[in-house]
Amino acid sequence: MHREQQMQTIADQYTSAQKYSGIQWCVEAGGETLSSGASGYADAALRTAIPDNAIYRIYSMTKPIVSVLALMLMERGKLRLFDMLPQFDRRFAQMRVLTPNGDILPAMRPITVEDLLTHRSGLTYEFIHGCHIAQYYREAEIIGDSSRTLEEMAGVIAQQPLAFQPGSQWRYGVSTDVLAFVCQVAGGKPLADLLDEYIFTPLGMKDTAFSVAADDLHRLMPMYGVGDLRALPALDITPQTLEPMDITDMHPTDQPQTFQRGGHGLYSTLSDYCAFARMLLDGCDGDGKPILSRATHSMLQVNRLPPHQVPIKIGPGALPGYGWGLIGRVMLDPGQAVTLTGDGEFGWAGAASTHFWVDVKEQMMGVVMSQYLGATLPLADDMRTAAYQSLV
């Protein structure tokens, strides 16, 4: 078997076993396509083909895009890492910390933009197991209410206690949603308009947005899985079966004026997200025009977490070897890694089985797309491992 065929083999194994319905991927190395393909179906039961330029809900792969927007605003003098959140929204001026033992303490300092970028703000998610303030997020439907505007969502977040003093811990959460609202204030335009102007139009990402046009709904991939972000990550690992899910209430296709988020919410395609990942190899668009300066591009790849906050951990499972930079995970120590990777490899993933990575040293980028919410099987790890073993 040719090394380049390994990704096809792995994808086919998953889809033929009906663990995932449809999978698409593209990996490039050294400016050449290493592997690109598709496996399975859009609808597993009806065996309908994956449509041309299929649209996916990318969930948390929204975060790196919004984080890059924040960096671009910094380059234009509209934002700084040390800016404090109350400068943009006074609702965050008097935050309180609820300790695990029930004490309520004033925040020792304001949340900064860097805290938001690095998930050290004290904010959380309602599905983080073991987080003592997650129940407040569930009751307030922080991510469950898609009818709120980004500004309204930020206001509800500001009413919740912090899980810890800003900067003292790393915890995955709604930090990027608040960052998105900060970008709106600093940029003077709605988030969607800023993303179009700064990133989507320059990179030709014509199918990436917070909604899907009615004429394009036939390209939207069906969703399978647990169906509710608040159920993730599952502690009781059950067999992964193709159960269709209707998630339109939480992830609407037709509310672009209200449903704009920083931590999730974008729809995209394999080709669009490849354009974004390709830009992260050197900070330039396809014509070599800089999107990010060389200094910013170098800066975003560097781990920002102190030793006691690594490896990063979401729920019960850690990501061995990984720290966190300004837009996502960063591999600090391949000697701790449990799957093939590279020193400095960075990227992120989405809750519905989307994943991307960028390895500047190898000049490699990869994107894997599927639609299974709350998957327990290691599709992304297996596909990335296959990509790295293909290198010669």
Contacts in CASP RR format, 6 or more apart in sequence:
PFRMAT RR
TARGET T0000
AUTHOR 0000-0000-0000
METHOD contacts of the structure
MODEL  1
MHREQQMQTIADQYTSAQKYSGIQWCVEAGGETLSSGASGYADAALRTAI
PDNAIYRIYSMTKPIVSVLALMLMERGKLRLFDMLPQFDRRFAQMRVLTP
NGDILPAMRPITVEDLLTHRSGLTYEFIHGCHIAQYYREAEIIGDSSRTL
EEMAGVIAQQPLAFQPGSQWRYGVSTDVLAFVCQVAGGKPLADLLDEYIF
TPLGMKDTAFSVAADDLHRLMPMYGVGDLRALPALDITPQTLEPMDITDM
HPTDQPQTFQRGGHGLYSTLSDYCAFARMLLDGCDGDGKPILSRATHSML
QVNRLPPHQVPIKIGPGALPGYGWGLIGRVMLDPGQAVTLTGDGEFGWAG
AASTHFWVDVKEQMMGVVMSQYLGATLPLADDMRTAAYQSLV
1 9 0 8 1.000
3 389 0 8 1.000
3 390 0 8 1.000
3 392 0 8 1.000
4 34 0 8 1.000
4 35 0 8 1.000
4 390 0 8 1.000
5 35 0 8 1.000
6 35 0 8 1.000
6 386 0 8 1.000
6 389 0 8 1.000
6 390 0 8 1.000
7 25 0 8 1.000
7 27 0 8 1.000
7 35 0 8 1.000
7 37 0 8 1.000
7 383 0 8 1.000
7 386 0 8 1.000
7 387 0 8 1.000
7 390 0 8 1.000
8 35 0 8 1.000
8 37 0 8 1.000
8 39 0 8 1.000
9 386 0 8 1.000
10 379 0 8 1.000
10 382 0 8 1.000
10 383 0 8 1.000
10 386 0 8 1.000
11 23 0 8 1.000
11 25 0 8 1.000
11 37 0 8 1.000
11 38 0 8 1.000
11 39 0 8 1.000
11 40 0 8 1.000
11 383 0 8 1.000
12 39 0 8 1.000
12 40 0 8 1.000
14 20 0 8 1.000
14 23 0 8 1.000
14 39 0 8 1.000
14 377 0 8 1.000
14 379 0 8 1.000
15 21 0 8 1.000
15 22 0 8 1.000
15 23 0 8 1.000
15 39 0 8 1.000
15 40 0 8 1.000
15 41 0 8 1.000
16 40 0 8 1.000
18 44 0 8 1.000
18 241 0 8 1.000
18 242 0 8 1.000
19 240 0 8 1.000
19 241 0 8 1.000
19 242 0 8 1.000
19 377 0 8 1.000
20 40 0 8 1.000
20 224 0 8 1.000
20 242 0 8 1.000
20 353 0 8 1.000
20 370 0 8 1.000
20 372 0 8 1.000
20 375 0 8 1.000
20 377 0 8 1.000
20 379 0 8 1.000
21 40 0 8 1.000
21 41 0 8 1.000
21 42 0 8 1.000
21 43 0 8 1.000
21 44 0 8 1.000
21 221 0 8 1.000
21 222 0 8 1.000
21 224 0 8 1.000
21 242 0 8 1.000
21 370 0 8 1.000
21 371 0 8 1.000
21 372 0 8 1.000
22 38 0 8 1.000
22 39 0 8 1.000
22 40 0 8 1.000
22 41 0 8 1.000
22 42 0 8 1.000
22 44 0 8 1.000
22 50 0 8 1.000
22 221 0 8 1.000
22 370 0 8 1.000
22 371 0 8 1.000
23 38 0 8 1.000
23 39 0 8 1.000
23 40 0 8 1.000
23 368 0 8 1.000
23 369 0 8 1.000
23 370 0 8 1.000
23 379 0 8 1.000
24 37 0 8 1.000
24 38 0 8 1.000
24 39 0 8 1.000
24 50 0 8 1.000
24 54 0 8 1.000
24 270 0 8 1.000
24 368 0 8 1.000
24 369 0 8 1.000
24 370 0 8 1.000
25 35 0 8 1.000
25 36 0 8 1.000
25 37 0 8 1.000
25 38 0 8 1.000
25 270 0 8 1.000
25 366 0 8 1.000
25 367 0 8 1.000
25 368 0 8 1.000
25 369 0 8 1.000
25 383 0 8 1.000
26 33 0 8 1.000
26 35 0 8 1.000
26 36 0 8 1.000
26 37 0 8 1.000
26 270 0 8 1.000
26 271 0 8 1.000
26 274 0 8 1.000
26 366 0 8 1.000
26 367 0 8 1.000
27 33 0 8 1.000
27 34 0 8 1.000
27 35 0 8 1.000
27 36 0 8 1.000
27 364 0 8 1.000
27 365 0 8 1.000
27 366 0 8 1.000
27 367 0 8 1.000
27 387 0 8 1.000
27 390 0 8 1.000
28 34 0 8 1.000
28 274 0 8 1.000
28 278 0 8 1.000
28 364 0 8 1.000
28 365 0 8 1.000
28 366 0 8 1.000
29 362 0 8 1.000
29 363 0 8 1.000
29 364 0 8 1.000
29 387 0 8 1.000
29 390 0 8 1.000
29 391 0 8 1.000
30 362 0 8 1.000
30 363 0 8 1.000
30 364 0 8 1.000
31 363 0 8 1.000
34 364 0 8 1.000
34 387 0 8 1.000
34 390 0 8 1.000
34 391 0 8 1.000
35 386 0 8 1.000
35 387 0 8 1.000
35 390 0 8 1.000
38 50 0 8 1.000
40 50 0 8 1.000
41 47 0 8 1.000
41 48 0 8 1.000
41 49 0 8 1.000
41 50 0 8 1.000
42 48 0 8 1.000
42 49 0 8 1.000
42 50 0 8 1.000
42 51 0 8 1.000
42 54 0 8 1.000
42 221 0 8 1.000
42 222 0 8 1.000
43 222 0 8 1.000
44 224 0 8 1.000
44 242 0 8 1.000
45 242 0 8 1.000
45 244 0 8 1.000
50 221 0 8 1.000
51 218 0 8 1.000
51 219 0 8 1.000
52 219 0 8 1.000
53 207 0 8 1.000
53 219 0 8 1.000
53 269 0 8 1.000
53 270 0 8 1.000
53 271 0 8 1.000
54 219 0 8 1.000
54 220 0 8 1.000
54 221 0 8 1.000
54 269 0 8 1.000
54 270 0 8 1.000
54 369 0 8 1.000
55 207 0 8 1.000
55 212 0 8 1.000
55 216 0 8 1.000
55 219 0 8 1.000
55 220 0 8 1.000
55 221 0 8 1.000
55 267 0 8 1.000
55 268 0 8 1.000
55 269 0 8 1.000
56 221 0 8 1.000
56 267 0 8 1.000
56 268 0 8 1.000
56 269 0 8 1.000
56 270 0 8 1.000
56 352 0 8 1.000
56 354 0 8 1.000
56 369 0 8 1.000
56 370 0 8 1.000
56 371 0 8 1.000
57 221 0 8 1.000
57 223 0 8 1.000
57 247 0 8 1.000
57 251 0 8 1.000
57 265 0 8 1.000
57 266 0 8 1.000
57 267 0 8 1.000
57 352 0 8 1.000
57 371 0 8 1.000
58 264 0 8 1.000
58 265 0 8 1.000
58 266 0 8 1.000
58 267 0 8 1.000
58 268 0 8 1.000
58 273 0 8 1.000
58 350 0 8 1.000
58 352 0 8 1.000
58 354 0 8 1.000
58 369 0 8 1.000
59 229 0 8 1.000
59 263 0 8 1.000
59 264 0 8 1.000
59 265 0 8 1.000
59 350 0 8 1.000
59 351 0 8 1.000
59 352 0 8 1.000
59 354 0 8 1.000
60 263 0 8 1.000
60 264 0 8 1.000
60 348 0 8 1.000
60 349 0 8 1.000
60 350 0 8 1.000
60 351 0 8 1.000
61 266 0 8 1.000
61 268 0 8 1.000
61 273 0 8 1.000
61 348 0 8 1.000
61 349 0 8 1.000
61 350 0 8 1.000
61 354 0 8 1.000
61 355 0 8 1.000
61 356 0 8 1.000
62 176 0 8 1.000
62 261 0 8 1.000
62 262 0 8 1.000
62 263 0 8 1.000
62 264 0 8 1.000
62 265 0 8 1.000
62 266 0 8 1.000
63 176 0 8 1.000
63 262 0 8 1.000
63 263 0 8 1.000
63 264 0 8 1.000
63 327 0 8 1.000
63 328 0 8 1.000
63 348 0 8 1.000
64 276 0 8 1.000
64 280 0 8 1.000
64 327 0 8 1.000
64 328 0 8 1.000
64 347 0 8 1.000
64 348 0 8 1.000
64 356 0 8 1.000
65 195 0 8 1.000
65 199 0 8 1.000
65 208 0 8 1.000
65 266 0 8 1.000
65 276 0 8 1.000
66 176 0 8 1.000
66 179 0 8 1.000
66 180 0 8 1.000
66 183 0 8 1.000
66 191 0 8 1.000
66 195 0 8 1.000
66 262 0 8 1.000
66 263 0 8 1.000
67 117 0 8 1.000
67 176 0 8 1.000
67 179 0 8 1.000
67 300 0 8 1.000
67 326 0 8 1.000
67 327 0 8 1.000
67 328 0 8 1.000
68 199 0 8 1.000
68 276 0 8 1.000
68 280 0 8 1.000
68 291 0 8 1.000
68 292 0 8 1.000
68 300 0 8 1.000
68 327 0 8 1.000
69 183 0 8 1.000
69 194 0 8 1.000
69 195 0 8 1.000
69 198 0 8 1.000
69 199 0 8 1.000
70 79 0 8 1.000
70 113 0 8 1.000
70 117 0 8 1.000
70 179 0 8 1.000
70 182 0 8 1.000
70 183 0 8 1.000
71 292 0 8 1.000
71 296 0 8 1.000
71 299 0 8 1.000
71 300 0 8 1.000
71 326 0 8 1.000
71 327 0 8 1.000
72 198 0 8 1.000
72 199 0 8 1.000
72 291 0 8 1.000
72 292 0 8 1.000
73 79 0 8 1.000
73 183 0 8 1.000
73 186 0 8 1.000
73 187 0 8 1.000
73 194 0 8 1.000
73 198 0 8 1.000
74 80 0 8 1.000
74 81 0 8 1.000
74 296 0 8 1.000
75 292 0 8 1.000
75 293 0 8 1.000
75 296 0 8 1.000
78 186 0 8 1.000
78 187 0 8 1.000
79 113 0 8 1.000
79 182 0 8 1.000
79 183 0 8 1.000
79 186 0 8 1.000
80 113 0 8 1.000
81 112 0 8 1.000
81 113 0 8 1.000
81 114 0 8 1.000
81 117 0 8 1.000
82 112 0 8 1.000
82 113 0 8 1.000
82 114 0 8 1.000
83 112 0 8 1.000
83 113 0 8 1.000
83 182 0 8 1.000
84 110 0 8 1.000
84 111 0 8 1.000
84 112 0 8 1.000
84 113 0 8 1.000
85 92 0 8 1.000
85 110 0 8 1.000
85 111 0 8 1.000
85 112 0 8 1.000
85 113 0 8 1.000
85 115 0 8 1.000
85 116 0 8 1.000
85 121 0 8 1.000
85 178 0 8 1.000
85 182 0 8 1.000
86 92 0 8 1.000
86 93 0 8 1.000
86 110 0 8 1.000
88 181 0 8 1.000
88 182 0 8 1.000
88 185 0 8 1.000
88 186 0 8 1.000
89 154 0 8 1.000
89 155 0 8 1.000
89 158 0 8 1.000
89 181 0 8 1.000
89 182 0 8 1.000
89 185 0 8 1.000
91 154 0 8 1.000
91 155 0 8 1.000
91 158 0 8 1.000
91 159 0 8 1.000
92 110 0 8 1.000
92 111 0 8 1.000
92 158 0 8 1.000
92 178 0 8 1.000
93 110 0 8 1.000
94 106 0 8 1.000
95 106 0 8 1.000
95 107 0 8 1.000
95 110 0 8 1.000
95 111 0 8 1.000
95 158 0 8 1.000
95 161 0 8 1.000
95 162 0 8 1.000
95 166 0 8 1.000
96 104 0 8 1.000
96 105 0 8 1.000
96 106 0 8 1.000
96 107 0 8 1.000
96 161 0 8 1.000
96 162 0 8 1.000
97 104 0 8 1.000
97 105 0 8 1.000
97 106 0 8 1.000
97 107 0 8 1.000
97 122 0 8 1.000
97 161 0 8 1.000
97 162 0 8 1.000
97 163 0 8 1.000
97 164 0 8 1.000
97 165 0 8 1.000
98 104 0 8 1.000
98 132 0 8 1.000
98 133 0 8 1.000
98 161 0 8 1.000
98 162 0 8 1.000
98 163 0 8 1.000
99 105 0 8 1.000
100 132 0 8 1.000
102 132 0 8 1.000
104 161 0 8 1.000
105 165 0 8 1.000
107 162 0 8 1.000
107 165 0 8 1.000
107 166 0 8 1.000
108 165 0 8 1.000
108 166 0 8 1.000
109 165 0 8 1.000
109 166 0 8 1.000
110 166 0 8 1.000
111 121 0 8 1.000
111 122 0 8 1.000
111 123 0 8 1.000
111 166 0 8 1.000
111 178 0 8 1.000
112 166 0 8 1.000
113 179 0 8 1.000
113 182 0 8 1.000
114 120 0 8 1.000
114 304 0 8 1.000
115 121 0 8 1.000
115 122 0 8 1.000
115 166 0 8 1.000
115 167 0 8 1.000
115 175 0 8 1.000
116 175 0 8 1.000
116 176 0 8 1.000
116 178 0 8 1.000
116 179 0 8 1.000
116 182 0 8 1.000
117 175 0 8 1.000
117 176 0 8 1.000
117 179 0 8 1.000
117 304 0 8 1.000
117 325 0 8 1.000
117 326 0 8 1.000
117 327 0 8 1.000
118 170 0 8 1.000
118 175 0 8 1.000
118 304 0 8 1.000
118 305 0 8 1.000
118 324 0 8 1.000
118 325 0 8 1.000
118 326 0 8 1.000
119 170 0 8 1.000
119 171 0 8 1.000
119 172 0 8 1.000
119 173 0 8 1.000
119 175 0 8 1.000
119 176 0 8 1.000
119 324 0 8 1.000
120 166 0 8 1.000
120 167 0 8 1.000
120 168 0 8 1.000
120 169 0 8 1.000
120 170 0 8 1.000
120 171 0 8 1.000
120 175 0 8 1.000
120 305 0 8 1.000
120 309 0 8 1.000
121 162 0 8 1.000
121 166 0 8 1.000
121 167 0 8 1.000
121 175 0 8 1.000
121 178 0 8 1.000
122 162 0 8 1.000
122 163 0 8 1.000
122 164 0 8 1.000
122 165 0 8 1.000
122 166 0 8 1.000
122 167 0 8 1.000
122 169 0 8 1.000
122 171 0 8 1.000
122 175 0 8 1.000
123 157 0 8 1.000
123 160 0 8 1.000
123 162 0 8 1.000
123 163 0 8 1.000
123 171 0 8 1.000
123 173 0 8 1.000
123 174 0 8 1.000
123 175 0 8 1.000
123 178 0 8 1.000
124 131 0 8 1.000
124 133 0 8 1.000
124 134 0 8 1.000
124 137 0 8 1.000
124 163 0 8 1.000
124 171 0 8 1.000
124 172 0 8 1.000
124 173 0 8 1.000
124 174 0 8 1.000
125 131 0 8 1.000
125 134 0 8 1.000
125 137 0 8 1.000
125 142 0 8 1.000
125 143 0 8 1.000
125 172 0 8 1.000
125 173 0 8 1.000
125 174 0 8 1.000
125 229 0 8 1.000
126 134 0 8 1.000
126 135 0 8 1.000
126 137 0 8 1.000
126 138 0 8 1.000
126 142 0 8 1.000
126 143 0 8 1.000
126 229 0 8 1.000
126 230 0 8 1.000
127 134 0 8 1.000
127 229 0 8 1.000
127 230 0 8 1.000
127 231 0 8 1.000
127 232 0 8 1.000
127 233 0 8 1.000
128 134 0 8 1.000
128 171 0 8 1.000
128 172 0 8 1.000
128 173 0 8 1.000
128 314 0 8 1.000
128 315 0 8 1.000
129 233 0 8 1.000
129 235 0 8 1.000
129 315 0 8 1.000
129 316 0 8 1.000
130 315 0 8 1.000
131 163 0 8 1.000
131 171 0 8 1.000
132 163 0 8 1.000
133 160 0 8 1.000
133 161 0 8 1.000
133 162 0 8 1.000
133 163 0 8 1.000
136 160 0 8 1.000
136 161 0 8 1.000
137 143 0 8 1.000
137 160 0 8 1.000
137 174 0 8 1.000
138 230 0 8 1.000
140 156 0 8 1.000
140 159 0 8 1.000
140 160 0 8 1.000
142 153 0 8 1.000
142 156 0 8 1.000
142 157 0 8 1.000
142 160 0 8 1.000
142 174 0 8 1.000
143 174 0 8 1.000
143 229 0 8 1.000
143 230 0 8 1.000
143 250 0 8 1.000
143 264 0 8 1.000
144 229 0 8 1.000
144 230 0 8 1.000
144 250 0 8 1.000
145 153 0 8 1.000
146 249 0 8 1.000
146 250 0 8 1.000
146 251 0 8 1.000
146 252 0 8 1.000
146 255 0 8 1.000
146 258 0 8 1.000
146 259 0 8 1.000
147 255 0 8 1.000
147 258 0 8 1.000
147 259 0 8 1.000
148 156 0 8 1.000
148 258 0 8 1.000
149 257 0 8 1.000
149 258 0 8 1.000
149 260 0 8 1.000
150 177 0 8 1.000
150 180 0 8 1.000
150 181 0 8 1.000
150 184 0 8 1.000
150 191 0 8 1.000
150 260 0 8 1.000
150 261 0 8 1.000
150 262 0 8 1.000
151 181 0 8 1.000
151 184 0 8 1.000
153 174 0 8 1.000
153 177 0 8 1.000
153 181 0 8 1.000
153 261 0 8 1.000
154 177 0 8 1.000
154 178 0 8 1.000
154 181 0 8 1.000
157 174 0 8 1.000
157 177 0 8 1.000
157 178 0 8 1.000
163 169 0 8 1.000
163 171 0 8 1.000
164 171 0 8 1.000
169 309 0 8 1.000
170 305 0 8 1.000
170 309 0 8 1.000
170 310 0 8 1.000
170 312 0 8 1.000
170 313 0 8 1.000
170 324 0 8 1.000
172 312 0 8 1.000
172 314 0 8 1.000
172 315 0 8 1.000
174 263 0 8 1.000
176 262 0 8 1.000
176 263 0 8 1.000
177 261 0 8 1.000
177 262 0 8 1.000
177 263 0 8 1.000
179 262 0 8 1.000
180 191 0 8 1.000
180 260 0 8 1.000
180 261 0 8 1.000
180 262 0 8 1.000
180 263 0 8 1.000
181 191 0 8 1.000
183 191 0 8 1.000
183 194 0 8 1.000
184 190 0 8 1.000
184 191 0 8 1.000
184 194 0 8 1.000
187 194 0 8 1.000
188 194 0 8 1.000
189 197 0 8 1.000
190 260 0 8 1.000
191 260 0 8 1.000
191 262 0 8 1.000
192 209 0 8 1.000
192 210 0 8 1.000
192 256 0 8 1.000
192 260 0 8 1.000
195 208 0 8 1.000
199 205 0 8 1.000
199 276 0 8 1.000
199 291 0 8 1.000
200 206 0 8 1.000
200 208 0 8 1.000
200 209 0 8 1.000
202 285 0 8 1.000
202 289 0 8 1.000
202 291 0 8 1.000
203 272 0 8 1.000
203 275 0 8 1.000
203 276 0 8 1.000
203 279 0 8 1.000
203 285 0 8 1.000
203 286 0 8 1.000
203 291 0 8 1.000
204 272 0 8 1.000
204 275 0 8 1.000
205 268 0 8 1.000
205 272 0 8 1.000
205 273 0 8 1.000
205 275 0 8 1.000
205 276 0 8 1.000
206 272 0 8 1.000
207 216 0 8 1.000
207 267 0 8 1.000
207 268 0 8 1.000
207 269 0 8 1.000
207 271 0 8 1.000
207 272 0 8 1.000
208 266 0 8 1.000
208 267 0 8 1.000
208 268 0 8 1.000
208 269 0 8 1.000
208 272 0 8 1.000
208 273 0 8 1.000
209 256 0 8 1.000
209 266 0 8 1.000
209 267 0 8 1.000
210 256 0 8 1.000
210 259 0 8 1.000
210 260 0 8 1.000
210 261 0 8 1.000
210 265 0 8 1.000
210 266 0 8 1.000
210 267 0 8 1.000
211 252 0 8 1.000
211 253 0 8 1.000
211 254 0 8 1.000
211 255 0 8 1.000
211 256 0 8 1.000
211 259 0 8 1.000
211 267 0 8 1.000
212 219 0 8 1.000
212 220 0 8 1.000
212 253 0 8 1.000
212 254 0 8 1.000
212 267 0 8 1.000
214 254 0 8 1.000
217 253 0 8 1.000
220 253 0 8 1.000
220 267 0 8 1.000
221 371 0 8 1.000
222 244 0 8 1.000
222 371 0 8 1.000
223 244 0 8 1.000
223 245 0 8 1.000
223 246 0 8 1.000
223 247 0 8 1.000
223 352 0 8 1.000
223 371 0 8 1.000
223 372 0 8 1.000
223 373 0 8 1.000
224 242 0 8 1.000
224 243 0 8 1.000
224 244 0 8 1.000
224 245 0 8 1.000
224 371 0 8 1.000
224 372 0 8 1.000
224 373 0 8 1.000
225 240 0 8 1.000
225 242 0 8 1.000
225 243 0 8 1.000
225 245 0 8 1.000
225 372 0 8 1.000
225 373 0 8 1.000
225 374 0 8 1.000
225 375 0 8 1.000
226 232 0 8 1.000
226 234 0 8 1.000
226 245 0 8 1.000
226 373 0 8 1.000
226 374 0 8 1.000
227 245 0 8 1.000
227 247 0 8 1.000
227 373 0 8 1.000
227 374 0 8 1.000
228 247 0 8 1.000
228 250 0 8 1.000
228 373 0 8 1.000
229 250 0 8 1.000
229 264 0 8 1.000
229 351 0 8 1.000
229 373 0 8 1.000
231 374 0 8 1.000
232 351 0 8 1.000
232 373 0 8 1.000
232 374 0 8 1.000
233 314 0 8 1.000
233 315 0 8 1.000
233 316 0 8 1.000
233 317 0 8 1.000
233 374 0 8 1.000
234 374 0 8 1.000
234 376 0 8 1.000
235 316 0 8 1.000
237 376 0 8 1.000
238 376 0 8 1.000
240 372 0 8 1.000
240 375 0 8 1.000
240 376 0 8 1.000
240 377 0 8 1.000
242 372 0 8 1.000
245 373 0 8 1.000
247 373 0 8 1.000
251 259 0 8 1.000
251 264 0 8 1.000
251 265 0 8 1.000
252 259 0 8 1.000
253 267 0 8 1.000
259 265 0 8 1.000
264 350 0 8 1.000
264 351 0 8 1.000
270 367 0 8 1.000
270 369 0 8 1.000
273 354 0 8 1.000
273 356 0 8 1.000
273 367 0 8 1.000
273 369 0 8 1.000
274 365 0 8 1.000
274 366 0 8 1.000
274 367 0 8 1.000
275 286 0 8 1.000
277 356 0 8 1.000
277 357 0 8 1.000
277 358 0 8 1.000
277 365 0 8 1.000
277 366 0 8 1.000
277 367 0 8 1.000
278 286 0 8 1.000
278 365 0 8 1.000
279 285 0 8 1.000
279 286 0 8 1.000
279 291 0 8 1.000
279 292 0 8 1.000
280 297 0 8 1.000
280 327 0 8 1.000
280 346 0 8 1.000
280 347 0 8 1.000
280 358 0 8 1.000
280 365 0 8 1.000
281 358 0 8 1.000
281 360 0 8 1.000
281 363 0 8 1.000
281 365 0 8 1.000
282 288 0 8 1.000
282 297 0 8 1.000
282 360 0 8 1.000
283 290 0 8 1.000
283 291 0 8 1.000
283 292 0 8 1.000
283 294 0 8 1.000
283 297 0 8 1.000
284 290 0 8 1.000
284 291 0 8 1.000
285 291 0 8 1.000
292 300 0 8 1.000
299 326 0 8 1.000
300 325 0 8 1.000
300 326 0 8 1.000
300 327 0 8 1.000
300 346 0 8 1.000
301 325 0 8 1.000
301 330 0 8 1.000
301 344 0 8 1.000
301 346 0 8 1.000
301 360 0 8 1.000
302 325 0 8 1.000
302 326 0 8 1.000
302 330 0 8 1.000
303 310 0 8 1.000
303 323 0 8 1.000
303 324 0 8 1.000
303 325 0 8 1.000
303 330 0 8 1.000
303 332 0 8 1.000
304 324 0 8 1.000
304 325 0 8 1.000
304 326 0 8 1.000
305 312 0 8 1.000
305 323 0 8 1.000
305 324 0 8 1.000
305 325 0 8 1.000
309 323 0 8 1.000
310 321 0 8 1.000
310 322 0 8 1.000
310 323 0 8 1.000
310 324 0 8 1.000
310 332 0 8 1.000
311 318 0 8 1.000
311 319 0 8 1.000
311 320 0 8 1.000
311 321 0 8 1.000
311 322 0 8 1.000
311 323 0 8 1.000
311 336 0 8 1.000
312 318 0 8 1.000
312 319 0 8 1.000
312 322 0 8 1.000
312 323 0 8 1.000
312 324 0 8 1.000
312 329 0 8 1.000
313 319 0 8 1.000
319 329 0 8 1.000
320 336 0 8 1.000
320 337 0 8 1.000
320 338 0 8 1.000
321 331 0 8 1.000
321 332 0 8 1.000
321 333 0 8 1.000
321 334 0 8 1.000
321 335 0 8 1.000
321 336 0 8 1.000
321 337 0 8 1.000
322 329 0 8 1.000
322 330 0 8 1.000
322 331 0 8 1.000
322 332 0 8 1.000
323 329 0 8 1.000
323 330 0 8 1.000
323 331 0 8 1.000
323 332 0 8 1.000
324 330 0 8 1.000
325 346 0 8 1.000
327 346 0 8 1.000
327 347 0 8 1.000
327 348 0 8 1.000
328 346 0 8 1.000
328 347 0 8 1.000
328 348 0 8 1.000
329 346 0 8 1.000
329 347 0 8 1.000
329 348 0 8 1.000
330 344 0 8 1.000
330 345 0 8 1.000
330 346 0 8 1.000
330 347 0 8 1.000
331 337 0 8 1.000
331 341 0 8 1.000
331 342 0 8 1.000
331 343 0 8 1.000
331 344 0 8 1.000
331 345 0 8 1.000
331 346 0 8 1.000
332 344 0 8 1.000
334 341 0 8 1.000
334 342 0 8 1.000
334 343 0 8 1.000
339 378 0 8 1.000
339 381 0 8 1.000
339 384 0 8 1.000
339 385 0 8 1.000
340 384 0 8 1.000
340 385 0 8 1.000
340 388 0 8 1.000
340 389 0 8 1.000
341 357 0 8 1.000
341 359 0 8 1.000
341 384 0 8 1.000
341 388 0 8 1.000
342 359 0 8 1.000
342 361 0 8 1.000
342 362 0 8 1.000
342 388 0 8 1.000
343 361 0 8 1.000
344 359 0 8 1.000
344 360 0 8 1.000
344 361 0 8 1.000
345 357 0 8 1.000
345 358 0 8 1.000
345 359 0 8 1.000
346 357 0 8 1.000
346 358 0 8 1.000
347 356 0 8 1.000
347 357 0 8 1.000
347 358 0 8 1.000
348 355 0 8 1.000
348 356 0 8 1.000
349 355 0 8 1.000
349 356 0 8 1.000
349 380 0 8 1.000
351 373 0 8 1.000
351 374 0 8 1.000
352 370 0 8 1.000
352 371 0 8 1.000
352 372 0 8 1.000
352 373 0 8 1.000
352 374 0 8 1.000
353 368 0 8 1.000
353 369 0 8 1.000
353 370 0 8 1.000
353 371 0 8 1.000
353 372 0 8 1.000
353 373 0 8 1.000
353 374 0 8 1.000
353 375 0 8 1.000
353 379 0 8 1.000
353 380 0 8 1.000
354 367 0 8 1.000
354 368 0 8 1.000
354 369 0 8 1.000
354 370 0 8 1.000
355 367 0 8 1.000
355 368 0 8 1.000
355 379 0 8 1.000
355 380 0 8 1.000
355 383 0 8 1.000
355 384 0 8 1.000
356 365 0 8 1.000
356 366 0 8 1.000
356 367 0 8 1.000
356 368 0 8 1.000
357 364 0 8 1.000
357 365 0 8 1.000
357 366 0 8 1.000
357 384 0 8 1.000
358 364 0 8 1.000
358 365 0 8 1.000
358 366 0 8 1.000
359 365 0 8 1.000
362 391 0 8 1.000
364 387 0 8 1.000
364 391 0 8 1.000
366 384 0 8 1.000
366 387 0 8 1.000
368 379 0 8 1.000
368 380 0 8 1.000
368 383 0 8 1.000
368 384 0 8 1.000
370 379 0 8 1.000
END
